[in-house]
Amino acid sequence: MANWKLLGLAGLAGVAAVGAVAARRGRSWEEPSPDELRARLHERLREADGADPPA
């Protein structure tokens, strides 16, 4: 029975470690500024205006 407890604790530690790594990677990603977002949206709009409408 003690082996199952150790296995469960090891599993919990692994989940916590993966969550910590995922959170760290998520924080390192920088959000674009509002001006950058606006420029991207205008570019996509220009590209969409030149594209053929869907059938």
PyMOL commands that set and color helices and strands:
alter all, ss='L'
color gray80, all
select helices_A, chain A and resi 2-28+34-50
alter helices_A, ss='H'
color red, helices_A
deselect
rebuild
show_as cartoon
